[in-house]
Structure formats: structure tokens, C-alpha cells
């Protein structure tokens, strides 16, 4: 029988005697409507190759979790005066350590907590929600906002959201990743967004890494977003890169056309009659004048490639609900095939997935 693998945790105690070994980086949080940086999340970094989760796990094992977390909080609060105008700083705090003496003392180094967002990370279940609520209320009285991390999974359930009433609700990254291709993730995010609105909180989509994910949450009207696509952690308070700001503005502008199919278009390869290289589905087969003549698709069950007729064409200004109704009234064999979108000259602009039409129609209903 194979023995269990033992993971060697680093010795974190020297950090407490040489605090300069713990450094901070700052990842931007973006206001999508304004295409500007709304705030920054302070993230701890440590010597060597081990990540922060490993170091904090080592601190917990050594019985100094509160001390190490307090060191990170102390360093984060020290840079609040250097924040750019109209931005905030998010500081991570473990809920079960919020009442510990080291963490209380670290938060006490800055009596005025305006422009500070205390983000409750939820790696450990909370035994006493009422006590945690009172601790959060005290931080609010000092000017802080409260954020709840990883909403939608783990311990950050609706009960915790209802009890703490955070001003910022951060979607779990598992709901953000590939949300553009998974209607279930979008539906869950939409539900949490509606709940956040009921408690007067901002929803923040964390972990956005692709333009398609950004587009999905722009369509949902999520106000705040964070992820490598928008800005990686760095040593200073970097502004939004110009090309990133342009991308955000473009996606938000498309999302504002949510009643039309234009915001749902997916780019697609077009295969001309004389093209000899093999095409990868999905693709649109075109005629001599560039008009769509067929679809090249792959069966999701067998991966077998086949051709299908163009059973429905729409214009970019067509209404989402109308396009969905027309798609669902096609013959059963073509009912869930992609819909081809063309301009007035018949030029192919892209494809529309029936799943995206259904999600958009539900969101606007």
C-alpha cells in the first residue's frame, strides 16, 4: 500500500521577527460602467515559491495565524493614505480571527477606516454569526465597508449573506470561470446579483480572465469586476491600461444593446467554396458572393462533424426574444442549431447560440 504524501509547510515564524519578508501587491478592482479602477485588493506575498495559502496554512499549524494575518493587515492599512483619489483598498481578514487580539490591534492602528473594505475570506466555518455581525457593525461605525468573499459556494451561503448584510458580494471564481459557455453559472450569478441588490450591495465578479467572461457579466449588469484580464497584481496602484479600458467600454456598450442580438454575437470562421484547408466547427460555409450556405457543426455527443442548412438568419438589431421564438419554432432537427447573423448586405457577422438567446431573454424578462 502506498503511503500518504506529506506536504512540508514552510516555517513562518521568522516572518514575525523580520516583517519585511512579507510584502504586498495590489490588484485593481474595476468599475465596469466607468471603465476605471474603483479600488485595489491588497494581497500578501512571501519569500520563495510557496503561495500565500501555503504560508497562512503553515501559520495556522504553528499557532500564529492571527499574528501573521495581523502583520498583513497592518501593512495594508499603512498604505491607505497613498491610495489614488476615489479608490478604496480591500483588506482580507479571516472571519474566525476577526475577534482575536492581534487582528483587533492591527485594525486599530487606523481608527478611521473610510476607503477600507474589510473582505471576509471564508476558509473556515463561522460558529457564531451573531458575534461576527456585531464585529462587522463595529467596523462599519469606523467607516469600513464589509465584503464577503466566494459567495455562492462553501460557507458563504445565503444565511451568512443575510446575517452580515455586506456592502460588497464577491462571486466565487467557480461561478465566473467559463460563465460565457455555461447558462447554469450565469443563472446562479444572476440569482446572487438579485439578492445583492435586495440588501443594497455591489456584486463583484472575481477571476475574469477572458473577454467572453467579461462580456457575460457586463450583460448581467455586474458593477465591479476583477481578474487577470483587467489587471494583474503589482507593487503599486496602477491605473487601468488604455487597451483594457477600451475593452471594458466596448463590452459594456454592447451589453447595453441587451434587447438586441448584437451583444450576443460570437465570432465564427467562414469557409469559402475554394478553401482547401480543413475547417474546424463551428463554421459557416459561404457561397461565391459570401452568402451563408450551410453550417459545419460537431455533434456534442459523438464529436462527429456534419453539415446543416442555414435554418435561420437574423439581423444584429433584431430583438432577442423574437430571435429566440423564431429559433425554437424551427424543425426539431435544426431547433438548437446556431443562428446566423448577417448585415443588410448578407455578409456574415457571427453566430448566435440558442442557449445565449435563452439566457438573455430570461434576464430581460
C-alpha positions in Angstrom: 0.0 0.0 0.0 1.3 3.4 -0.9 1.9 5.8 2.0 0.2 9.2 2.1 2.2 12.1 0.7 3.3 14.6 3.4 3.3 18.2 2.4 6.1 20.2 4.0 4.9 23.6 5.2 7.3 26.5 5.5 8.4 27.8 8.9 6.6 31.1 9.0 7.7 32.2 12.5 10.8 34.1 11.2 8.4 36.4 9.3 7.1 37.7 12.6 10.6 38.8 13.7 11.5 40.1 10.2 8.3 41.6 8.9 10.0 43.0 5.8 9.9 39.5 4.3 6.1 39.9 3.9 5.3 42.2 1.0 2.1 43.4 -0.6 0.9 43.6 -4.1 -2.3 45.3 -5.3 -4.8 44.0 -7.9 -7.2 46.5 -9.4 -11.0 46.2 -9.0 -12.7 47.8 -12.0 -15.9 49.8 -12.2 -17.3 48.4 -15.4 -19.7 51.3 -16.1 -17.0 53.9 -15.8 -14.1 51.8 -17.2 -11.9 52.9 -14.4 -10.2 51.5 -11.3 -12.6 51.6 -8.3 -10.2 50.1 -5.8 -7.4 47.6 -5.1 -7.1 44.4 -3.3 -4.1 44.0 -1.0 -2.5 40.6 -1.4 0.3 39.2 0.7 3.5 37.8 -0.9 6.2 35.7 0.8 9.8 34.6 0.2 10.3 31.5 -2.0 7.9 29.8 -4.4 5.2 28.8 -1.9 1.9 30.7 -2.4 0.1 32.7 0.3 -2.3 29.9 1.0 0.6 27.6 2.0 2.1 30.3 4.3 -1.2 31.0 6.0 -1.8 27.3 6.4 1.7 27.0 8.0 0.9 29.8 10.3 -2.3 28.1 11.4 -0.4 24.9 12.1 2.2 26.8 14.1 -0.5 28.6 16.1 0.4 32.0 14.8 -2.3 32.5 12.2 -3.7 35.6 13.9 -0.2 37.2 14.2 0.7 36.6 10.5 -2.7 37.9 9.3 -2.3 40.9 11.6 1.0 41.7 10.0 -0.5 41.7 6.5 -3.4 43.9 7.8 -1.0 46.4 9.4 1.0 46.8 6.2 -2.1 47.2 4.1 -3.6 49.9 6.3 -0.3 51.8 6.3 -0.7 52.5 2.5 -4.3 53.8 2.6 -3.1 57.5 2.6 -1.3 56.7 -0.7 -4.4 55.5 -2.5 -5.3 57.3 -5.7 -8.3 59.6 -5.4 -11.8 58.0 -5.5 -10.5 54.4 -4.8 -10.7 52.0 -1.9 -8.4 49.3 -0.5 -9.7 45.8 0.2 -8.0 44.0 3.1 -8.5 40.3 3.6 -9.5 39.1 7.1 -10.4 35.6 8.2 -13.8 35.7 10.0 -12.8 33.4 12.8 -9.7 35.6 13.5 -11.6 38.9 13.4 -12.1 39.0 17.2 -8.5 37.9 18.0 -6.3 40.4 19.8 -3.6 40.6 17.1 -6.1 41.3 14.4 -8.1 43.7 16.5 -4.9 45.6 17.3 -3.9 45.7 13.6 -7.3 47.1 12.6 -7.0 49.6 15.5 -3.8 51.2 14.0 -6.1 53.2 11.8 -9.2 54.4 13.7 -10.7 55.9 10.6 -11.5 53.1 8.2 -13.0 55.1 5.4 -11.8 53.9 2.0 -11.1 50.5 3.5 -13.1 47.4 2.6 -12.7 44.5 5.1 -13.1 41.4 3.0 -14.1 38.3 5.0 -12.5 35.2 3.5 -14.4 32.0 4.2 -11.9 29.2 4.5 -13.2 28.2 8.0 -16.9 27.9 9.0 -18.2 30.6 11.4 -19.6 29.2 14.6 -21.2 32.4 15.9 -22.8 34.5 13.1 -24.3 36.9 15.6 -20.9 37.7 17.1 -19.4 38.2 13.6 -22.3 40.5 12.8 -21.6 42.7 15.8 -17.8 42.8 14.9 -18.7 43.9 11.4 -21.1 46.5 12.7 -18.3 48.0 14.8 -16.0 48.2 11.7 -18.8 49.9 9.8 -19.1 52.5 12.5 -15.5 53.3 12.0 -16.1 53.9 8.3 -15.2 50.5 6.8 -17.3 48.6 4.2 -17.7 44.8 4.5 -17.2 42.4 1.7 -18.0 38.7 1.6 -15.7 36.5 -0.4 -16.5 33.4 -2.5 -20.3 34.0 -2.5 -22.1 31.1 -4.0 -20.0 28.2 -2.6 -18.5 26.9 0.6 -19.5 28.6 3.8 -20.7 31.9 2.2 -24.3 30.8 1.9 -27.4 32.9 1.8 -27.7 32.6 5.6 -24.3 34.3 6.0 -25.2 36.9 3.4 -28.5 37.7 5.1 -26.9 37.9 8.6 -23.9 40.1 7.7 -25.5 42.3 5.0 -22.2 43.0 3.3 -21.8 46.0 1.0 -19.8 44.0 -1.5 -20.5 40.5 -2.5 -17.7 38.7 -4.4 -18.8 35.9 -6.7 -16.9 32.7 -6.2 -14.5 32.2 -9.1 -16.0 28.8 -9.9 -19.1 30.8 -11.0 -17.1 33.2 -13.0 -14.9 30.8 -14.9 -16.4 29.8 -18.3 -19.6 31.5 -17.4 -20.0 32.6 -21.0 -20.5 28.9 -22.0 -22.5 27.7 -19.0 -26.0 29.0 -18.5 -26.2 27.4 -15.1 -23.3 29.6 -13.8 -24.9 32.6 -15.3 -28.2 31.8 -13.6 -26.6 31.4 -10.2 -24.7 34.6 -10.6 -27.9 36.3 -11.6 -29.6 35.0 -8.5 -26.8 36.3 -6.3 -26.9 39.6 -8.1 -30.6 39.9 -7.4 -30.0 39.1 -3.7 -27.2 41.6 -3.5 -29.5 44.3 -4.9 -32.1 43.5 -2.2 -29.5 44.1 0.5 -28.1 47.2 -1.2 -24.8 45.5 -2.0 -22.5 45.7 -5.0 -21.8 42.4 -6.8 -18.1 41.8 -7.8 -17.1 39.2 -10.3 -13.7 37.9 -9.4 -11.4 35.9 -11.6 -12.3 37.3 -15.0 -9.7 36.0 -17.4 -11.3 36.2 -20.9 -13.2 38.8 -22.9 -16.1 36.4 -23.2 -16.4 36.2 -19.4 -16.2 40.0 -19.2 -19.0 40.2 -21.8 -21.2 37.7 -19.9 -21.0 39.7 -16.6 -21.4 43.1 -18.5 -24.6 41.7 -19.9 -25.7 40.8 -16.3 -25.1 44.4 -15.2 -22.4 43.4 -12.6 -20.9 46.7 -11.4 -17.5 45.6 -10.3 -15.0 43.1 -11.7 -11.5 41.8 -11.0 -9.2 39.4 -12.8 -6.0 39.0 -14.8 -7.8 40.2 -18.0 -8.4 43.6 -16.2 -5.1 43.9 -14.3 -2.6 41.6 -12.6 -1.3 42.2 -9.0 1.6 44.6 -8.9 3.7 46.5 -6.4 1.9 49.8 -6.9 -1.5 51.4 -7.5 -1.6 51.0 -11.3 -4.3 52.7 -13.4 -6.3 50.7 -15.9 -4.3 50.1 -19.1 -5.7 52.1 -22.0 -6.3 49.0 -24.1 -8.1 47.4 -21.1 -10.3 50.5 -20.6 -11.2 50.3 -24.3 -12.1 46.6 -24.0 -14.3 47.3 -21.0 -16.1 50.2 -22.6 -16.7 48.1 -25.8 -18.2 45.2 -23.8 -20.4 47.4 -21.7 -21.6 49.3 -24.7 -22.5 46.0 -26.4 -24.3 44.9 -23.2 -26.4 48.0 -23.3 -27.9 46.6 -26.5 -29.2 43.8 -24.4 -32.6 43.9 -26.1 -31.0 43.2 -29.5 -28.9 40.2 -30.5 -25.9 42.3 -31.3 -24.4 41.9 -27.8 -24.7 38.1 -28.1 -22.7 37.6 -31.3 -19.9 35.1 -31.3 -17.2 35.3 -34.0 -17.2 32.4 -36.4 -14.8 31.2 -39.1 -16.2 31.4 -42.7 -15.3 28.7 -45.2 -15.3 29.8 -48.9 -16.0 27.2 -51.6 -12.4 27.2 -52.9 -10.9 26.8 -49.4 -8.9 23.6 -49.3 -7.7 23.5 -45.6 -9.9 21.5 -43.3 -12.4 23.6 -41.3 -12.9 23.3 -37.6 -16.5 23.5 -36.4 -18.4 25.6 -35.8 -18.0 27.3 -39.1 -20.2 29.0 -41.7 -20.0 27.7 -45.3 -20.3 30.6 -47.7 -21.2 30.8 -51.4 -19.5 32.7 -54.2 -20.9 36.1 -53.0 -20.0 35.4 -49.4 -23.6 34.5 -48.5 -24.1 31.8 -45.9 -25.0 28.4 -47.5 -24.6 26.0 -44.6 -23.2 25.3 -41.1 -20.3 23.0 -40.2 -21.1 21.6 -36.8 -19.9 18.9 -34.4 -22.3 16.5 -32.6 -21.7 17.2 -28.8 -22.4 13.5 -28.0 -20.1 11.8 -30.6 -17.9 14.7 -31.8 -18.9 13.7 -35.4 -18.6 16.6 -37.8 -21.6 17.2 -40.1 -23.1 19.9 -42.2 -26.5 21.5 -41.6 -28.6 24.0 -43.5 -28.8 27.7 -42.5 -32.3 27.4 -41.0 -32.5 30.9 -39.6 -30.8 34.3 -40.3 -31.3 37.4 -38.2 -30.0 41.0 -38.3 -27.9 42.4 -35.4 -30.7 44.8 -34.5 -33.3 42.0 -34.1 -35.0 41.6 -30.7 -33.6 38.8 -28.5 -37.0 37.4 -27.6 -38.1 37.4 -31.2 -35.0 35.7 -32.4 -35.4 33.0 -29.7 -39.0 32.4 -30.6 -38.1 32.0 -34.3 -35.3 29.7 -33.4 -37.5 27.4 -31.2 -40.1 27.1 -33.9 -37.7 25.6 -36.4 -38.0 21.9 -37.3 -36.8 19.6 -34.4 -33.6 18.6 -36.3 -32.5 22.3 -36.5 -34.1 23.7 -33.4 -30.9 24.1 -31.4 -28.5 24.8 -34.3 -26.7 28.2 -34.1 -28.4 31.1 -35.7 -26.6 33.0 -38.4 -26.5 36.8 -38.0 -25.9 38.9 -41.2 -25.8 42.5 -42.1 -28.2 44.1 -44.6 -25.9 43.0 -47.5 -26.0 39.4 -46.4 -22.4 39.4 -45.0 -22.0 37.0 -42.1 -21.3 38.8 -38.8 -21.2 35.9 -36.4 -23.3 33.1 -34.8 -25.9 33.2 -32.0 -26.2 30.2 -29.7 -29.8 29.3 -28.7 -28.5 29.0 -25.1 -27.3 32.6 -25.1 -30.6 33.8 -26.5 -32.5 31.9 -23.8 -30.3 33.3 -21.1 -30.6 36.9 -22.4 -34.3 36.6 -22.8 -34.7 35.3 -19.2 -32.5 38.2 -17.9 -34.7 40.8 -19.6 -38.0 39.2 -18.8 
